[in-house]
């Protein structure tokens, strides 16, 4: 009986947060181990369906770099990186679109639908809702920088009780344009700003932002970020995620979270517990 009471208490502990986030929009960037490990994929889908069923408006933006690398290797198509960005010519772009909008996007929507959500997979080309231009005048080929997000497309889908699952591919200016490959973190940030989301959450393969001793920094203010970059505390692959968080915060998103997607039910633990499990960056 005591175990049953404890289960009830867990639900009651989550109740204030459910009330707080109900009818609010949360954008989740889905990537890393959570996107490739079969058990973690299932746990992620359960988390999303729970959020959906308690009335939270969910938007998912996903990456897929590892799968893209695998297909490029199988097709013997060369693809290098400059400044951490995949140089994307038209052949590479074909594979990027095939993998992101095909294999990965449909796998995620199928999993969510199976667990009880009403998910729909789209790219920025659908309804032309994400537009972009080439980064640095085309230095990286078809790598794009978002210039416009039509939030009405996403809001209409959510109002109809869909969970949009977005592959980060944007439209070009011409009908014949092959489209732009968009960094998924930055796409999530731009989308969160556009829909005036309450939160944006980035699933990663690390605990969050760590100090120089490897200890989790559970809370950061905007004013602390630059100092942590300058002294090397924030470095490497964490920099683009922090930049995406900062862009979201500056654009009006209340909080940005970086959490460890390798932990089962990490999203629920971050949203519905007092302590959370990752790093929260506040206005």
C-alpha positions as CSV (number, residue, x, y, z in Angstrom):
1,X,0.0,0.0,0.0
2,X,2.9,2.4,0.8
3,X,4.3,2.0,-2.7
4,X,0.9,2.9,-4.2
5,X,0.7,6.0,-2.0
6,X,4.2,7.1,-3.1
7,X,3.0,6.7,-6.7
8,X,0.1,9.0,-6.0
9,X,2.4,11.5,-4.3
10,X,4.6,11.6,-7.4
11,X,1.5,12.6,-9.5
12,X,0.5,15.2,-7.0
13,X,4.1,16.7,-7.0
14,X,3.8,17.1,-10.7
15,X,0.4,18.8,-10.6
16,X,1.6,22.4,-10.0
17,X,3.8,22.1,-13.1
18,X,1.1,20.6,-15.2
19,X,-1.1,23.5,-14.3
20,X,1.7,26.0,-15.1
21,X,2.4,24.5,-18.5
22,X,-1.0,23.6,-19.7
23,X,-1.9,25.4,-22.9
24,X,1.7,26.7,-23.2
25,X,4.0,25.9,-26.1
26,X,7.2,23.9,-25.5
27,X,9.7,23.3,-28.4
28,X,11.9,20.2,-28.0
29,X,15.0,19.6,-30.0
30,X,15.4,15.9,-30.3
31,X,18.8,14.4,-31.0
32,X,21.7,12.5,-29.7
33,X,21.5,9.0,-28.1
34,X,17.8,9.6,-27.4
35,X,17.2,9.5,-31.1
36,X,19.2,6.3,-31.9
37,X,18.8,4.0,-28.9
38,X,15.6,1.9,-29.2
39,X,14.7,2.0,-25.6
40,X,15.3,5.7,-25.2
41,X,13.2,6.4,-28.3
42,X,10.3,4.6,-26.7
43,X,10.7,6.5,-23.4
44,X,10.9,9.8,-25.4
45,X,7.6,9.0,-27.1
46,X,6.0,8.2,-23.8
47,X,7.1,11.5,-22.4
48,X,5.8,13.5,-25.4
49,X,2.4,11.7,-25.3
50,X,2.0,12.4,-21.6
51,X,2.8,16.1,-22.2
52,X,0.3,16.1,-25.1
53,X,-2.5,14.4,-23.1
54,X,-2.2,16.9,-20.2
55,X,-2.7,19.8,-22.6
56,X,0.8,21.1,-23.3
57,X,1.4,22.3,-26.9
58,X,4.4,20.4,-28.2
59,X,6.6,21.1,-31.2
60,X,9.5,18.7,-32.0
61,X,12.5,19.6,-34.1
62,X,14.9,16.8,-34.9
63,X,18.3,16.3,-36.3
64,X,19.9,13.2,-37.9
65,X,23.6,13.8,-38.5
66,X,24.7,10.2,-37.8
67,X,22.1,8.7,-40.1
68,X,23.1,11.2,-42.8
69,X,26.8,10.2,-42.4
70,X,25.9,6.6,-42.7
71,X,23.9,7.0,-46.0
72,X,26.5,9.3,-47.5
73,X,29.2,6.7,-46.8
74,X,27.1,3.9,-48.3
75,X,26.6,6.1,-51.5
76,X,30.3,7.1,-51.5
77,X,29.4,10.8,-51.5
78,X,32.0,13.0,-49.9
79,X,30.9,15.5,-47.3
80,X,33.3,17.6,-45.3
81,X,32.9,20.0,-42.4
82,X,34.0,23.6,-42.1
83,X,33.6,25.5,-38.8
84,X,31.5,22.6,-37.5
85,X,29.0,22.9,-40.4
86,X,28.5,20.2,-43.0
87,X,29.4,21.6,-46.5
88,X,26.2,20.8,-48.4
89,X,26.2,20.6,-52.2
90,X,23.2,19.5,-54.2
91,X,24.1,15.7,-54.0
92,X,24.5,16.0,-50.2
93,X,21.3,18.0,-50.0
94,X,19.4,15.2,-51.7
95,X,20.6,12.8,-49.0
96,X,20.0,15.2,-46.2
97,X,16.4,15.7,-47.3
98,X,15.8,12.0,-47.9
99,X,17.1,11.0,-44.5
100,X,15.6,13.9,-42.4
101,X,12.2,14.2,-44.1
102,X,11.9,10.5,-44.9
103,X,13.4,7.9,-42.7
104,X,13.8,9.8,-39.4
105,X,10.8,12.1,-39.5
106,X,8.4,9.3,-40.3
107,X,10.0,7.0,-37.7
108,X,9.3,9.7,-35.0
109,X,5.8,10.4,-36.1
110,X,4.9,6.7,-36.3
111,X,6.3,6.1,-32.8
112,X,4.3,9.0,-31.4
113,X,1.1,8.0,-33.1
114,X,1.5,4.4,-31.8
115,X,1.7,5.7,-28.3
116,X,-1.4,7.9,-28.6
117,X,-0.4,11.3,-29.9
118,X,-1.6,12.8,-33.2
119,X,1.8,13.6,-34.7
120,X,2.4,14.9,-38.2
121,X,5.8,15.2,-39.9
122,X,6.7,18.3,-41.9
123,X,9.7,20.2,-43.2
124,X,10.1,23.9,-43.7
125,X,9.2,23.4,-47.4
126,X,5.7,22.4,-46.4
127,X,3.4,25.4,-46.8
128,X,6.7,27.2,-47.3
129,X,6.7,27.9,-43.6
130,X,10.5,28.2,-43.1
131,X,12.5,30.3,-45.5
132,X,16.2,30.8,-45.5
133,X,19.3,32.2,-47.3
134,X,22.8,30.8,-47.6
135,X,25.1,31.2,-44.7
136,X,28.0,33.6,-45.4
137,X,27.1,34.0,-49.0
138,X,27.3,30.3,-49.8
139,X,30.6,29.4,-48.0
140,X,29.1,26.2,-46.8
141,X,27.0,25.5,-49.9
142,X,23.3,24.9,-49.1
143,X,23.6,25.4,-45.4
144,X,21.0,27.9,-44.6
145,X,20.2,30.7,-42.1
146,X,16.5,31.1,-41.3
147,X,15.1,34.4,-42.5
148,X,11.4,33.7,-41.8
149,X,9.1,31.3,-39.9
150,X,5.4,31.4,-40.6
151,X,4.1,30.6,-37.1
152,X,0.5,30.4,-38.3
153,X,1.2,27.0,-39.9
154,X,2.4,25.5,-36.6
155,X,-0.3,27.2,-34.5
156,X,-3.0,25.9,-36.9
157,X,-1.7,22.3,-36.6
158,X,-1.5,22.5,-32.8
159,X,-5.0,24.0,-32.6
160,X,-6.1,20.9,-34.5
161,X,-4.4,18.8,-31.8
162,X,-1.4,17.7,-33.9
163,X,2.1,17.4,-32.6
164,X,4.3,18.9,-35.4
165,X,7.5,17.0,-36.0
166,X,9.8,19.2,-38.0
167,X,12.8,18.2,-40.2
168,X,15.0,21.3,-40.4
169,X,15.0,21.9,-44.1
170,X,14.0,25.3,-45.4
171,X,12.7,26.7,-48.7
172,X,14.8,28.8,-51.1
173,X,13.5,31.7,-53.1
174,X,12.9,29.9,-56.3
175,X,10.6,26.9,-57.0
176,X,13.6,24.9,-58.4
177,X,15.8,25.6,-55.4
178,X,16.8,22.3,-53.7
179,X,16.3,23.8,-50.2
180,X,18.6,24.6,-47.3
181,X,20.1,22.4,-44.7
182,X,19.4,24.1,-41.3
183,X,21.2,23.3,-38.0
184,X,18.6,21.7,-35.9
185,X,19.5,23.6,-32.7
186,X,19.2,26.9,-34.4
187,X,15.9,25.8,-36.1
188,X,14.5,24.9,-32.7
189,X,15.5,28.3,-31.3
190,X,14.0,30.3,-34.3
191,X,10.8,28.3,-34.1
192,X,10.5,28.8,-30.4
193,X,10.8,32.5,-30.8
194,X,8.3,32.6,-33.6
195,X,5.6,30.7,-31.8
196,X,6.3,32.6,-28.5
197,X,7.1,29.4,-26.7
198,X,7.4,29.3,-22.9
199,X,10.4,26.9,-23.1
200,X,12.8,25.3,-25.5
201,X,14.5,22.1,-24.5
202,X,17.6,20.6,-26.1
203,X,18.3,16.9,-25.6
204,X,22.0,16.2,-25.7
205,X,24.5,13.5,-24.7
206,X,25.8,15.4,-21.7
207,X,24.4,16.2,-18.3
208,X,24.1,19.9,-19.3
209,X,26.6,22.8,-19.0
210,X,29.5,21.7,-16.7
211,X,32.0,23.7,-14.8
212,X,35.7,23.2,-15.1
213,X,35.5,20.4,-12.5
214,X,32.8,18.6,-14.4
215,X,30.1,19.6,-12.1
216,X,26.6,20.4,-13.5
217,X,25.7,24.1,-13.6
218,X,22.0,23.7,-12.9
219,X,21.1,27.4,-13.5
220,X,22.6,30.1,-15.6
221,X,21.6,33.7,-16.2
222,X,22.1,35.4,-19.5
223,X,24.8,37.7,-18.0
224,X,27.0,34.7,-17.0
225,X,27.2,33.1,-20.4
226,X,29.9,35.3,-22.1
227,X,32.2,35.1,-19.1
228,X,31.9,31.2,-19.1
229,X,32.8,31.3,-22.8
230,X,35.8,33.5,-22.3
231,X,37.3,31.4,-19.6
232,X,36.8,28.2,-21.5
233,X,34.1,26.7,-19.3
234,X,31.7,26.6,-22.3
235,X,33.6,25.3,-25.3
236,X,33.5,22.9,-28.2
237,X,30.1,21.4,-29.2
238,X,28.4,23.1,-26.3
239,X,28.9,26.6,-27.8
240,X,26.3,26.2,-30.6
241,X,23.7,24.8,-28.2
242,X,24.4,27.8,-25.8
243,X,24.1,30.2,-28.7
244,X,20.8,28.6,-29.7
245,X,19.6,29.0,-26.1
246,X,20.7,32.6,-26.0
247,X,19.0,33.4,-29.3
248,X,15.7,31.9,-27.9
249,X,16.0,33.8,-24.6
250,X,16.8,37.1,-26.4
251,X,13.8,36.5,-28.6
252,X,11.4,36.3,-25.7
253,X,11.4,32.6,-24.8
254,X,11.1,32.4,-21.0
255,X,13.6,29.5,-20.3
256,X,15.9,27.3,-22.3
257,X,17.0,23.9,-21.0
258,X,19.9,21.7,-22.0
259,X,19.3,18.2,-20.6
260,X,20.8,14.7,-20.9
261,X,18.7,12.7,-23.3
262,X,20.5,9.5,-22.3
263,X,18.5,9.5,-19.0
264,X,15.1,7.8,-19.2
265,X,12.2,10.2,-19.1
266,X,14.6,13.1,-18.9
267,X,11.9,15.6,-20.2
268,X,9.5,14.7,-17.4
269,X,12.2,14.9,-14.8
270,X,13.2,18.4,-16.0
271,X,9.7,19.8,-16.3
272,X,7.9,18.2,-13.4
273,X,10.4,18.1,-10.5
274,X,11.7,20.9,-8.3
275,X,15.4,20.2,-9.0
276,X,15.3,19.2,-12.7
277,X,18.2,17.3,-14.2
278,X,20.0,19.6,-16.6
279,X,20.9,23.3,-17.1
280,X,18.2,25.9,-17.2
281,X,19.1,29.3,-18.8
282,X,16.8,32.1,-17.7
283,X,16.0,35.6,-18.9
